[in-house]
Amino acid sequence: MLSLFDGALDVPTILKTWYEEEATSNYGAYIPFVGTVRSEYGIEGLSFDVYEPILESWFASWQIKAKEKGAKIKMAHSKGDVMLHESSYIAAVFSPKRRVALEFIDEFVEDFKASAPIWKYDLKDGQRIYAKDRSTAISGSGLLA
Amino acid sequence: MVRVEFLGPIQKEALELDISNLNELAKILQADAEVSDWLESCAVALNDTLVTSLEAPLKDGDKISLLPPVCGG
């Protein structure tokens, strides 16, 4: 399940909802990762653009990989502005046993950072500045150069 | 016509081009000062699927997207 929200995520509600959705699914492990906006580089917050068609197909491919291991992934992400100490990202893996979920959350979040079509901007001094230095070119970039 | 969209931080309006393959698009964008500096770091999607070859044929109504470096989370 992939959910996108305008602005900051309501972390307690999302984690509780996901917990309740799978409470009787017989998963032994529920491992969430919550990403929170930290105070750094003098920013007031972050802002995000999301390209949903490719994000959905990328997520669907991961859900297939998870299913092959008897696991399930859930993910929530913000669109637009998220201020300091608010959260913009939650990913969670449910699996029968903990080892699969622990390994999967690591692989999933790393690939998310490298491949998911989401662009981050620093909110600073009233401006929205692309976080170019912290961004990663998607594998296969440069085809048209 | 093929529609070319520039995603995320690339400040450029979409283009409608009469082209039949990505090689033609590459030549047009390499000559476009607004976007040429982005090309080295951009991935390319055809109808929302990432492509790895310039040889894919294009047809009327196709959508091409340029995806600059990403940073979710």
Backbone of each chain as ProteinMPNN parsed JSONL, in Angstrom:
{"seq_chain_A": "MLSLFDGALDVPTILKTWYEEEATSNYGAYIPFVGTVRSEYGIEGLSFDVYEPILESWFASWQIKAKEKGAKIKMAHSKGDVMLHESSYIAAVFSPKRRVALEFIDEFVEDFKASAPIWKYDLKDGQRIYAKDRSTAISGSGLLA", "coords_chain_A": {"N_chain_A": [[0.829, -1.185, 0.0], [0.61, 2.137, -0.938], [0.693, 5.416, 0.109], [0.044, 8.839, -0.342], [0.41, 12.099, 0.983], [-0.673, 15.458, 1.465], [1.56, 17.714, 2.754], [2.891, 17.353, 6.156], [3.235, 14.056, 7.643], [0.826, 12.282, 9.594], [2.048, 10.69, 11.955], [1.528, 8.932, 14.301], [-1.142, 8.131, 13.774], [-0.962, 6.873, 11.25], [0.841, 4.73, 11.75], [-0.627, 3.338, 13.645], [-2.928, 2.716, 12.2], [-1.883, 1.036, 10.207], [-0.917, -1.015, 11.814], [-3.304, -2.002, 12.899], [-4.598, -2.826, 10.573], [-3.185, -5.111, 9.877], [-3.351, -6.723, 12.027], [-4.503, -9.228, 12.423], [-3.327, -10.758, 10.501], [-1.427, -12.648, 10.788], [1.285, -12.022, 10.772], [4.525, -12.087, 12.13], [6.262, -10.036, 12.564], [6.563, -6.498, 12.536], [7.999, -3.886, 11.132], [8.69, -0.662, 11.207], [9.976, 2.27, 9.532], [10.623, 5.577, 10.213], [10.953, 8.694, 8.794], [12.22, 11.786, 9.726], [12.219, 15.344, 9.6], [15.166, 16.999, 10.106], [16.928, 19.599, 11.921], [19.19, 21.186, 10.056], [21.755, 22.58, 7.972], [20.666, 25.097, 8.233], [17.982, 25.111, 7.497], [14.383, 25.693, 7.256], [12.554, 23.853, 6.785], [11.523, 21.088, 4.654], [10.649, 20.423, 1.222], [8.649, 18.655, -1.138], [8.446, 17.261, -4.408], [6.527, 14.918, -6.202], [6.453, 12.306, -8.542], [3.892, 10.606, -9.481], [2.999, 8.392, -11.276], [5.326, 6.804, -11.945], [6.367, 6.364, -9.435], [4.393, 4.72, -8.364], [4.612, 2.409, -9.997], [7.212, 1.644, -9.429], [6.944, 1.084, -6.688], [5.101, -1.011, -6.809], [6.645, -3.022, -7.968], [8.379, -3.61, -5.896], [6.58, -4.542, -4.038], [5.874, -6.95, -5.148], [8.302, -8.352, -4.904], [8.4, -8.489, -2.138], [6.167, -10.039, -1.569], [6.961, -12.484, -2.576], [8.51, -13.371, -0.54], [6.767, -13.761, 1.427], [6.085, -11.438, 2.665], [4.945, -8.03, 3.312], [4.81, -4.671, 2.138], [4.377, -1.358, 3.303], [3.93, 2.081, 2.604], [4.236, 5.553, 3.185], [4.264, 8.921, 2.053], [5.112, 12.39, 1.973], [3.76, 15.188, 0.096], [4.677, 18.405, -1.048], [5.187, 20.912, 1.502], [7.094, 20.238, 4.476], [7.765, 20.742, 7.755], [10.431, 21.501, 10.182], [11.148, 18.826, 12.362], [8.861, 17.52, 11.822], [7.393, 14.71, 10.071], [8.117, 13.11, 6.95], [8.164, 10.724, 5.706], [7.302, 7.336, 5.834], [8.079, 3.968, 5.99], [7.224, 0.559, 6.056], [7.645, -2.848, 6.89], [5.975, -5.898, 6.929], [6.256, -9.171, 8.061], [6.414, -12.798, 8.244], [8.527, -13.683, 9.923], [11.151, -12.075, 11.849], [13.685, -11.663, 10.6], [13.496, -11.525, 7.785], [11.981, -9.154, 7.516], [13.664, -7.249, 8.717], [15.885, -7.275, 6.992], [14.658, -6.607, 4.611], [13.564, -4.049, 4.974], [15.816, -2.479, 5.041], [16.955, -2.871, 2.44], [14.838, -1.927, 0.899], [14.484, 0.787, 1.678], [16.956, 1.845, 0.952], [16.914, 1.511, -1.853], [14.704, 3.057, -2.391], [15.721, 5.61, -1.807], [17.509, 5.86, -3.912], [16.08, 5.53, -6.247], [13.301, 6.201, -6.271], [10.925, 8.392, -7.726], [11.104, 11.213, -6.528], [11.535, 14.533, -5.533], [13.548, 16.655, -3.629], [13.485, 19.675, -1.775], [15.108, 22.356, -0.093], [13.708, 24.451, 2.365], [14.351, 27.66, 2.872], [15.119, 30.819, 4.043], [12.776, 31.864, 2.908], [12.83, 30.753, 0.404], [12.63, 28.071, -2.034], [14.716, 25.587, -2.488], [16.307, 23.405, -4.631], [17.619, 20.329, -3.536], [20.212, 19.583, -4.631], [22.846, 18.575, -4.176], [22.417, 16.504, -2.44], [21.065, 14.677, -3.82], [20.442, 11.816, -5.949], [21.397, 10.497, -9.044], [19.201, 8.653, -11.068], [19.578, 5.177, -11.838], [20.974, 4.544, -15.009], [20.843, 7.055, -16.001], [21.598, 9.872, -18.163], [21.213, 9.156, -20.74], [20.369, 10.823, -22.833], [22.404, 12.586, -23.134]], "CA_chain_A": [[0.0, 0.0, 0.0], [1.345, 3.395, -1.067], [-0.18, 6.547, 0.42], [0.671, 10.154, -0.427], [-0.328, 13.086, 1.762], [-0.241, 16.846, 1.351], [2.169, 18.177, 4.002], [3.486, 16.389, 7.09], [2.493, 12.824, 7.94], [0.311, 12.059, 10.956], [2.763, 9.428, 12.201], [0.834, 7.988, 15.196], [-2.345, 7.583, 13.13], [-0.571, 5.949, 10.174], [1.401, 3.501, 12.349], [-1.732, 2.626, 14.301], [-3.792, 2.17, 11.141], [-1.201, -0.125, 9.589], [-0.904, -2.094, 12.831], [-4.647, -2.595, 13.002], [-4.925, -3.494, 9.302], [-2.508, -6.41, 9.776], [-3.331, -7.322, 13.373], [-4.893, -10.639, 12.39], [-2.783, -11.341, 9.262], [-0.462, -13.67, 11.192], [2.683, -11.602, 10.644], [5.196, -12.062, 13.423], [7.112, -8.851, 12.682], [6.116, -5.233, 11.922], [9.171, -3.043, 11.323], [8.538, 0.624, 10.526], [11.03, 3.286, 9.502], [10.013, 6.908, 10.14], [11.92, 9.733, 8.457], [11.814, 13.063, 10.313], [13.023, 16.472, 9.128], [16.07, 17.477, 11.14], [17.487, 20.931, 11.776], [20.549, 21.154, 9.505], [21.972, 23.522, 6.87], [19.873, 26.313, 8.432], [16.675, 25.024, 6.827], [13.15, 25.798, 8.047], [11.789, 22.651, 6.46], [11.781, 20.508, 3.339], [9.476, 20.371, 0.357], [8.796, 17.495, -2.028], [7.662, 16.977, -5.612], [6.405, 13.471, -6.402], [5.865, 11.897, -9.819], [3.145, 9.439, -8.995], [2.913, 7.172, -12.11], [6.517, 5.946, -11.839], [6.475, 5.941, -8.033], [3.479, 3.587, -8.167], [5.125, 1.187, -10.628], [8.391, 1.246, -8.632], [6.472, 0.467, -5.446], [4.459, -2.295, -7.142], [7.687, -4.026, -8.203], [8.87, -4.018, -4.575], [5.541, -5.333, -3.363], [5.98, -8.316, -5.705], [9.462, -8.979, -4.257], [8.04, -8.765, -0.745], [5.197, -11.138, -1.559], [7.708, -13.735, -2.805], [9.074, -13.789, 0.753], [5.677, -13.817, 2.395], [6.049, -10.167, 3.38], [4.149, -6.946, 2.734], [5.381, -3.341, 2.395], [3.498, -0.192, 3.28], [4.739, 3.297, 2.524], [3.555, 6.843, 3.121], [5.194, 10.017, 1.794], [4.517, 13.724, 1.859], [3.929, 16.099, -1.046], [4.675, 19.786, -0.562], [6.085, 21.345, 2.576], [7.152, 19.53, 5.766], [8.632, 21.619, 8.549], [11.352, 20.844, 11.105], [10.66, 17.895, 13.383], [7.722, 16.774, 11.29], [7.844, 13.538, 9.307], [7.734, 13.11, 5.54], [8.305, 9.396, 5.101], [7.228, 6.119, 6.652], [8.038, 2.688, 5.278], [7.118, -0.529, 7.02], [7.575, -4.203, 6.349], [5.357, -6.956, 7.735], [6.678, -10.489, 7.579], [6.173, -13.843, 9.239], [9.622, -13.708, 10.892], [11.805, -10.767, 11.9], [14.879, -11.519, 9.776], [13.09, -11.051, 6.453], [11.549, -7.756, 7.599], [14.833, -6.408, 9.009], [16.696, -7.15, 5.784], [13.869, -6.001, 3.548], [13.392, -2.612, 5.21], [17.087, -1.874, 4.659], [17.056, -2.866, 0.98], [13.759, -1.116, 0.341], [14.73, 2.213, 1.914], [18.111, 2.231, 0.137], [16.489, 1.661, -3.248], [13.814, 4.223, -2.39], [16.557, 6.811, -1.884], [18.235, 5.91, -5.178], [15.255, 5.308, -7.44], [11.913, 6.703, -6.248], [10.884, 9.709, -8.381], [10.725, 12.253, -5.576], [12.564, 15.583, -5.514], [13.574, 17.351, -2.328], [13.913, 21.077, -1.781], [15.265, 22.992, 1.211], [12.983, 25.696, 2.578], [15.354, 28.473, 3.556], [15.018, 32.259, 3.744], [11.628, 32.114, 2.034], [13.03, 30.167, -0.927], [12.524, 26.618, -2.182], [15.973, 25.344, -3.21], [16.53, 21.988, -4.962], [18.711, 19.74, -2.759], [20.97, 18.913, -5.695], [24.02, 17.86, -3.666], [22.001, 15.322, -1.683], [20.24, 13.862, -4.714], [21.12, 10.721, -6.648], [20.905, 10.236, -10.402], [18.602, 7.325, -11.224], [20.385, 4.274, -12.657], [20.689, 4.678, -16.44], [20.774, 8.474, -16.38], [22.57, 10.352, -19.136], [20.893, 8.578, -22.042], [20.192, 11.846, -23.865], [23.535, 13.544, -23.094]], "C_chain_A": [[0.874, 1.25, 0.0], [0.376, 4.547, -0.839], [0.616, 7.841, 0.329], [-0.219, 11.174, 0.267], [0.208, 14.485, 1.444], [0.301, 17.287, 2.708], [2.631, 17.025, 4.876], [2.587, 15.168, 7.316], [2.01, 12.833, 9.392], [0.836, 10.686, 11.391], [1.986, 8.483, 13.132], [-0.374, 7.329, 14.531], [-1.983, 6.554, 12.063], [-0.042, 4.637, 10.76], [0.308, 2.659, 12.999], [-2.642, 1.965, 13.255], [-3.169, 0.931, 10.524], [-1.183, -1.309, 10.56], [-2.252, -2.805, 12.876], [-5.031, -3.342, 11.723], [-4.351, -4.914, 9.247], [-2.552, -7.204, 11.085], [-3.654, -8.816, 13.359], [-4.364, -11.344, 11.133], [-1.727, -12.401, 9.527], [0.978, -13.325, 10.843], [3.303, -11.562, 12.04], [5.997, -10.792, 13.659], [6.485, -7.673, 11.931], [7.233, -4.242, 12.2], [9.007, -1.755, 10.534], [9.81, 1.459, 10.561], [10.325, 4.625, 9.33], [11.11, 7.93, 9.874], [11.411, 11.095, 8.903], [12.767, 14.17, 9.855], [13.853, 17.025, 10.291], [16.505, 18.917, 10.864], [18.936, 20.805, 11.306], [20.595, 22.104, 8.313], [21.158, 24.81, 7.025], [18.504, 26.295, 7.8], [15.524, 25.245, 7.811], [12.278, 24.563, 7.833], [12.23, 22.11, 5.119], [10.496, 20.559, 2.526], [9.714, 19.287, -0.688], [7.887, 17.599, -3.248], [7.662, 15.469, -5.797], [5.838, 13.221, -7.791], [5.187, 10.545, -9.616], [3.139, 8.227, -9.934], [4.118, 6.242, -11.944], [6.734, 5.513, -10.393], [5.596, 4.708, -7.795], [4.028, 2.308, -8.793], [6.38, 0.696, -9.894], [7.939, 0.524, -7.358], [5.856, -0.913, -5.72], [5.503, -3.386, -7.362], [8.273, -4.507, -6.872], [7.844, -4.863, -3.832], [5.565, -6.789, -3.864], [7.152, -9.057, -5.043], [9.133, -9.364, -2.818], [7.131, -9.992, -0.666], [5.892, -12.482, -1.747], [8.317, -14.275, -1.508], [8.012, -13.829, 1.839], [5.49, -12.536, 3.171], [5.158, -9.156, 2.658], [4.802, -5.619, 3.113], [4.263, -2.314, 2.409], [4.396, 1.048, 3.302], [3.844, 4.517, 2.473], [4.603, 7.923, 2.885], [4.429, 11.319, 1.636], [4.706, 14.303, 0.466], [3.901, 17.511, -0.468], [5.552, 19.951, 0.669], [5.939, 20.526, 3.857], [8.184, 20.274, 6.617], [9.492, 20.801, 9.533], [10.606, 19.986, 12.122], [9.325, 17.256, 13.029], [8.274, 15.628, 10.435], [7.258, 13.538, 7.899], [7.675, 11.705, 4.951], [8.132, 8.305, 6.15], [7.225, 4.932, 5.698], [7.942, 1.609, 6.347], [7.038, -1.86, 6.282], [6.922, -5.111, 7.391], [5.855, -8.283, 7.182], [6.438, -11.534, 8.656], [7.235, -13.861, 10.329], [10.454, -12.441, 10.763], [12.929, -10.602, 10.892], [14.549, -10.972, 8.384], [12.734, -9.57, 6.513], [12.742, -6.829, 7.847], [15.688, -6.194, 7.759], [15.949, -6.368, 4.704], [13.732, -4.497, 3.744], [14.666, -1.878, 4.807], [17.207, -1.753, 3.138], [16.049, -1.897, 0.36], [14.071, 0.375, 0.492], [15.933, 2.687, 1.095], [17.707, 2.43, -1.32], [15.524, 2.835, -3.397], [14.638, 5.496, -2.576], [17.183, 6.973, -3.269], [17.33, 5.958, -6.405], [13.882, 5.959, -7.431], [11.864, 8.129, -6.812], [10.285, 10.784, -7.477], [11.877, 13.25, -5.509], [12.403, 16.431, -4.264], [14.123, 18.769, -2.482], [14.084, 21.536, -0.339], [14.405, 24.247, 1.256], [13.881, 26.571, 3.455], [15.213, 29.924, 3.097], [13.899, 32.555, 2.744], [11.767, 31.53, 0.643], [12.888, 28.648, -0.878], [13.674, 26.19, -3.096], [16.194, 23.841, -3.386], [17.771, 21.465, -4.227], [19.603, 18.908, -3.686], [22.102, 18.044, -5.147], [23.659, 16.591, -2.903], [21.169, 14.373, -2.544], [21.091, 12.869, -5.487], [20.52, 10.545, -8.038], [20.375, 8.802, -10.48], [19.491, 6.481, -12.142], [19.991, 4.395, -14.131], [20.597, 6.122, -16.901], [21.858, 8.818, -17.398], [22.313, 9.856, -20.544], [20.851, 9.641, -23.153], [21.374, 12.813, -23.953], [24.48, 13.336, -24.279]], "O_chain_A": [[1.766, 1.398, 0.836], [-0.648, 4.644, -1.516], [1.725, 7.934, 0.855], [-1.444, 11.124, 0.156], [1.399, 14.662, 1.186], [-0.418, 17.24, 3.706], [2.75, 15.886, 4.426], [1.364, 15.239, 7.197], [2.694, 13.323, 10.29], [0.168, 9.666, 11.222], [1.801, 7.319, 12.777], [-0.607, 6.131, 14.694], [-2.607, 5.497, 11.971], [-0.432, 3.557, 10.317], [0.315, 1.431, 12.913], [-3.064, 0.819, 13.409], [-3.831, -0.09, 10.339], [-1.407, -2.454, 10.168], [-2.33, -4.034, 12.889], [-5.708, -4.369, 11.78], [-4.949, -5.808, 8.649], [-1.878, -8.224, 11.228], [-3.142, -9.576, 14.181], [-4.878, -12.392, 10.742], [-1.189, -12.989, 8.59], [1.803, -14.217, 10.641], [2.698, -11.075, 12.995], [6.374, -10.488, 14.791], [5.947, -7.834, 10.835], [7.415, -3.801, 13.334], [9.169, -1.754, 9.313], [10.611, 1.366, 11.491], [9.523, 4.794, 8.412], [12.077, 8.026, 10.629], [10.319, 11.517, 8.52], [13.973, 13.953, 9.737], [13.316, 17.457, 11.311], [16.457, 19.389, 9.729], [19.804, 20.37, 12.063], [19.56, 22.392, 7.713], [20.978, 25.541, 6.051], [17.911, 27.352, 7.584], [15.656, 25.022, 9.014], [11.376, 24.28, 8.622], [13.185, 22.603, 4.518], [9.403, 20.716, 3.07], [10.855, 19.034, -1.075], [6.719, 17.973, -3.141], [8.679, 14.813, -5.575], [4.853, 13.848, -8.182], [5.832, 9.496, -9.586], [3.263, 7.104, -9.443], [3.951, 5.029, -11.816], [7.232, 4.414, -10.146], [6.004, 3.77, -7.111], [3.925, 1.237, -8.196], [6.592, -0.508, -9.752], [8.487, -0.519, -6.999], [6.064, -1.859, -4.96], [5.285, -4.539, -6.991], [8.624, -5.679, -6.737], [8.196, -5.781, -3.091], [5.312, -7.725, -3.106], [7.029, -10.224, -4.668], [9.533, -10.425, -2.339], [7.306, -10.862, 0.187], [5.487, -13.49, -1.169], [8.603, -15.467, -1.388], [8.326, -13.918, 3.026], [4.825, -12.521, 4.207], [4.685, -9.398, 1.548], [5.283, -5.444, 4.233], [3.319, -2.394, 1.622], [5.458, 1.063, 3.923], [2.815, 4.515, 1.797], [5.699, 7.861, 3.441], [3.269, 11.343, 1.225], [5.655, 13.975, -0.246], [3.181, 17.776, 0.495], [6.529, 19.226, 0.856], [4.835, 20.168, 4.269], [9.342, 20.408, 6.223], [9.31, 19.594, 9.693], [9.573, 20.382, 12.662], [8.734, 16.541, 13.837], [9.463, 15.586, 10.121], [6.103, 13.899, 7.674], [7.196, 11.514, 3.833], [8.741, 8.352, 7.219], [6.467, 4.897, 4.728], [8.521, 1.743, 7.425], [6.448, -1.971, 5.207], [7.274, -5.09, 8.571], [5.872, -8.488, 5.968], [6.278, -11.205, 9.831], [6.921, -14.028, 11.507], [10.47, -11.805, 9.709], [13.118, -9.504, 10.37], [15.228, -10.08, 7.874], [13.147, -8.806, 5.641], [12.824, -5.75, 7.258], [16.154, -5.086, 7.494], [16.541, -5.569, 3.978], [13.78, -3.744, 2.771], [14.598, -0.765, 4.285], [17.518, -0.685, 2.611], [16.363, -1.155, -0.571], [13.936, 1.137, -0.466], [15.931, 3.812, 0.595], [18.112, 3.407, -1.95], [15.532, 3.525, -4.417], [14.301, 6.351, -3.393], [17.365, 8.094, -3.743], [17.76, 6.377, -7.479], [13.342, 6.245, -8.5], [12.666, 8.977, -6.422], [9.137, 11.2, -7.637], [13.044, 12.864, -5.437], [11.308, 16.858, -3.897], [15.082, 19.017, -3.212], [13.305, 21.156, 0.536], [14.375, 25.019, 0.297], [14.133, 26.261, 4.619], [15.192, 30.208, 1.899], [14.054, 33.387, 1.85], [10.922, 31.776, -0.217], [13.011, 28.028, 0.179], [13.628, 26.396, -4.309], [16.259, 23.097, -2.407], [18.838, 22.076, -4.285], [19.724, 17.693, -3.533], [22.296, 16.914, -5.595], [24.496, 15.704, -2.738], [20.634, 13.383, -2.046], [22.295, 13.056, -5.658], [19.303, 10.456, -8.197], [21.021, 7.862, -10.016], [20.079, 6.991, -13.096], [18.806, 4.352, -14.463], [20.305, 6.384, -18.068], [22.89, 8.152, -17.484], [23.111, 10.108, -21.447], [21.256, 9.372, -24.284], [21.352, 13.75, -24.751], [25.477, 14.046, -24.406]]}, "seq_chain_B": "MVRVEFLGPIQKEALELDISNLNELAKILQADAEVSDWLESCAVALNDTLVTSLEAPLKDGDKISLLPPVCGG", "coords_chain_B": {"N_chain_B": [[2.434, 13.691, -32.706], [4.824, 13.978, -30.065], [4.92, 14.18, -26.579], [6.994, 15.91, -24.342], [8.051, 15.927, -21.109], [9.318, 17.717, -18.294], [10.533, 16.931, -15.262], [10.264, 17.536, -11.665], [12.825, 19.605, -10.434], [13.531, 20.825, -12.866], [13.111, 23.648, -14.557], [11.11, 23.988, -16.86], [8.777, 24.294, -19.47], [6.548, 21.798, -20.811], [7.237, 20.132, -23.944], [5.969, 19.794, -27.296], [6.699, 17.635, -29.74], [7.613, 16.697, -33.08], [8.83, 13.879, -33.575], [10.621, 10.783, -34.173], [12.212, 9.031, -32.832], [14.388, 8.526, -29.939], [16.948, 9.43, -30.395], [16.636, 11.635, -32.034], [15.374, 13.321, -30.247], [17.422, 13.649, -28.369], [19.29, 15.173, -29.812], [17.854, 17.552, -30.178], [17.464, 18.423, -27.516], [20.067, 18.647, -26.595], [20.841, 20.913, -27.865], [19.465, 22.837, -26.598], [19.648, 25.4, -24.463], [18.379, 25.744, -22.023], [18.023, 23.239, -20.922], [20.136, 21.551, -21.475], [22.288, 21.208, -19.673], [21.215, 19.528, -17.8], [21.053, 17.017, -18.886], [23.012, 14.996, -18.588], [22.559, 13.978, -16.051], [20.013, 13.035, -16.014], [17.414, 10.603, -15.959], [15.354, 8.75, -18.289], [12.014, 8.347, -19.199], [9.631, 6.485, -21.041], [6.35, 6.752, -21.716], [5.906, 6.424, -18.957], [7.597, 4.357, -18.218], [10.882, 3.508, -17.409], [13.586, 3.909, -19.69], [16.391, 2.429, -21.445], [17.646, 2.603, -23.808], [18.363, 4.368, -26.816], [17.08, 3.643, -29.042], [14.418, 3.003, -29.051], [11.372, 3.07, -30.783], [9.236, 5.875, -31.442], [5.805, 6.91, -31.195], [2.856, 8.632, -32.346], [1.372, 10.507, -29.782], [2.831, 9.478, -27.694], [4.451, 9.779, -24.458], [7.208, 11.33, -23.086], [9.358, 11.476, -20.314], [11.622, 13.404, -18.43], [13.75, 12.677, -15.807], [15.291, 14.161, -13.234], [18.08, 13.964, -10.784], [17.173, 12.233, -7.756], [15.697, 12.445, -4.435], [14.131, 11.21, -2.121], [12.265, 10.949, 0.987]], "CA_chain_B": [[3.293, 14.495, -31.833], [5.29, 13.349, -28.829], [4.996, 15.171, -25.502], [8.201, 15.757, -23.518], [7.831, 16.609, -19.834], [10.531, 17.903, -17.483], [10.002, 16.728, -13.912], [10.974, 18.037, -10.498], [13.395, 20.952, -10.41], [13.839, 21.4, -14.179], [12.111, 24.697, -14.796], [10.875, 24.093, -18.301], [7.453, 23.858, -19.912], [6.545, 20.614, -21.669], [7.361, 20.361, -25.385], [5.273, 18.883, -28.211], [7.66, 17.514, -30.827], [7.356, 15.725, -34.141], [10.058, 13.089, -33.633], [10.291, 9.364, -34.306], [13.027, 8.221, -31.909], [15.026, 9.311, -28.878], [18.13, 10.095, -30.942], [16.215, 12.974, -32.485], [15.131, 14.124, -29.04], [18.713, 13.973, -27.775], [19.886, 16.285, -30.584], [17.086, 18.784, -29.898], [17.677, 18.885, -26.141], [21.488, 19.045, -26.451], [20.98, 22.274, -28.412], [18.563, 23.705, -25.831], [20.45, 25.875, -23.327], [17.603, 25.627, -20.781], [17.958, 21.877, -20.409], [21.293, 20.726, -21.862], [23.111, 20.873, -18.509], [20.55, 18.488, -16.999], [20.914, 15.734, -19.588], [23.945, 13.989, -18.062], [22.082, 13.415, -14.777], [18.581, 12.704, -16.11], [16.877, 9.36, -16.503], [14.33, 9.0, -19.301], [10.907, 7.393, -19.201], [8.703, 6.515, -22.176], [5.032, 6.345, -21.206], [6.064, 6.127, -17.528], [8.523, 3.247, -17.976], [12.254, 3.946, -17.674], [14.184, 3.287, -20.872], [17.851, 2.381, -21.383], [18.162, 2.614, -25.168], [17.859, 5.458, -27.661], [16.521, 3.081, -30.282], [12.978, 2.746, -28.943], [10.61, 3.912, -31.714], [8.192, 6.707, -30.839], [4.609, 7.056, -32.027], [2.002, 9.764, -32.004], [0.715, 10.384, -28.484], [3.747, 9.011, -26.649], [4.906, 10.759, -23.477], [8.572, 11.134, -22.579], [9.606, 12.261, -19.1], [13.014, 13.5, -17.978], [13.767, 12.622, -14.343], [16.588, 14.551, -12.661], [18.437, 13.209, -9.569], [16.072, 12.136, -6.788], [16.042, 12.384, -3.016], [12.926, 11.12, -1.293], [12.463, 10.64, 2.396]], "C_chain_B": [[3.633, 13.721, -30.569], [5.415, 14.453, -27.778], [6.231, 14.879, -24.635], [8.021, 16.592, -22.255], [9.13, 16.626, -19.02], [10.102, 17.919, -16.025], [10.859, 17.403, -12.843], [11.528, 19.439, -10.71], [13.709, 21.554, -11.77], [12.736, 22.396, -14.53], [11.91, 24.872, -16.288], [9.498, 23.546, -18.644], [7.588, 22.626, -20.803], [6.634, 21.024, -23.142], [6.468, 19.381, -26.135], [6.141, 18.808, -29.468], [7.239, 16.454, -31.835], [8.655, 14.943, -34.359], [9.699, 11.603, -33.654], [11.186, 8.457, -33.458], [13.761, 9.132, -30.931], [16.328, 9.966, -29.337], [17.792, 11.507, -31.412], [15.979, 13.885, -31.288], [16.456, 14.554, -28.406], [19.337, 15.167, -28.492], [19.182, 17.599, -30.264], [17.416, 19.315, -28.506], [19.133, 19.298, -25.902], [21.71, 20.475, -26.946], [20.143, 23.292, -27.646], [19.271, 24.134, -24.537], [19.713, 25.723, -21.991], [17.765, 24.261, -20.122], [19.242, 21.072, -20.631], [22.153, 20.32, -20.658], [22.513, 19.764, -17.65], [20.717, 17.09, -17.599], [21.791, 14.631, -18.998], [23.379, 13.278, -16.829], [20.618, 12.992, -14.833], [18.337, 11.292, -16.624], [15.709, 9.713, -17.427], [13.264, 7.919, -19.209], [10.063, 7.596, -20.455], [7.385, 5.93, -21.677], [5.14, 5.741, -19.797], [6.84, 4.836, -17.233], [9.933, 3.715, -18.324], [12.837, 3.197, -18.869], [15.709, 3.373, -20.772], [18.475, 2.413, -22.777], [17.541, 3.762, -25.945], [17.087, 4.932, -28.866], [15.017, 2.868, -30.235], [12.212, 3.65, -29.915], [9.524, 4.685, -30.977], [7.003, 6.795, -31.795], [3.78, 8.221, -31.512], [1.313, 9.524, -30.658], [1.603, 9.885, -27.366], [4.127, 10.163, -25.709], [6.313, 10.381, -23.015], [8.749, 12.031, -21.356], [11.096, 12.255, -18.807], [13.021, 13.609, -16.464], [15.154, 12.996, -13.825], [16.881, 13.779, -11.378], [17.402, 13.354, -8.455], [16.599, 12.112, -5.348], [14.757, 12.375, -2.185], [13.279, 10.929, 0.17], [12.5, 11.858, 3.289]], "O_chain_B": [[2.839, 12.922, -30.073], [5.949, 15.527, -28.055], [6.471, 13.735, -24.248], [7.858, 17.811, -22.322], [9.923, 15.685, -19.056], [9.384, 18.824, -15.598], [12.005, 17.784, -13.081], [10.803, 20.349, -11.113], [14.126, 22.711, -11.829], [11.587, 22.023, -14.766], [12.464, 25.784, -16.903], [9.101, 22.479, -18.174], [8.608, 22.434, -21.465], [6.178, 22.097, -23.536], [6.235, 18.267, -25.668], [6.297, 19.802, -30.178], [6.602, 15.458, -31.493], [9.47, 15.296, -35.211], [8.619, 11.208, -33.214], [10.946, 7.253, -33.374], [13.755, 10.354, -31.078], [16.769, 10.949, -28.74], [18.563, 12.446, -31.213], [16.335, 15.064, -31.307], [16.592, 15.693, -27.958], [19.857, 16.075, -27.844], [19.829, 18.634, -30.099], [17.624, 20.516, -28.33], [19.402, 20.193, -25.101], [22.636, 21.16, -26.51], [20.113, 24.47, -28.0], [19.465, 23.324, -23.631], [20.348, 25.588, -20.945], [17.656, 24.141, -18.902], [19.411, 20.013, -20.027], [22.688, 19.212, -20.626], [23.22, 19.133, -16.864], [20.543, 16.092, -16.9], [21.374, 13.476, -18.915], [23.684, 12.109, -16.591], [20.041, 12.629, -13.808], [18.961, 10.843, -17.586], [15.152, 10.809, -17.364], [13.572, 6.728, -19.149], [9.813, 8.725, -20.877], [7.315, 4.77, -21.271], [4.55, 4.703, -19.496], [6.75, 4.29, -16.134], [10.159, 4.256, -19.406], [12.607, 1.999, -19.036], [16.252, 4.258, -20.111], [19.689, 2.268, -22.917], [16.368, 4.092, -25.772], [16.506, 5.71, -29.623], [14.399, 2.584, -31.262], [12.382, 4.869, -29.88], [8.961, 4.195, -29.998], [7.156, 6.762, -33.016], [3.979, 8.719, -30.404], [0.739, 8.459, -30.429], [1.187, 9.865, -26.207], [4.129, 11.333, -26.09], [6.562, 9.247, -22.606], [8.344, 13.194, -21.361], [11.755, 11.222, -18.923], [12.393, 14.5, -15.893], [16.095, 12.215, -13.969], [16.033, 13.015, -10.918], [16.838, 14.426, -8.235], [17.763, 11.806, -5.087], [14.354, 13.394, -1.625], [14.445, 10.769, 0.532], [12.662, 11.728, 4.502]]}, "name": "protein", "num_of_chains": 2, "seq": "MLSLFDGALDVPTILKTWYEEEATSNYGAYIPFVGTVRSEYGIEGLSFDVYEPILESWFASWQIKAKEKGAKIKMAHSKGDVMLHESSYIAAVFSPKRRVALEFIDEFVEDFKASAPIWKYDLKDGQRIYAKDRSTAISGSGLLAMVRVEFLGPIQKEALELDISNLNELAKILQADAEVSDWLESCAVALNDTLVTSLEAPLKDGDKISLLPPVCGG"}
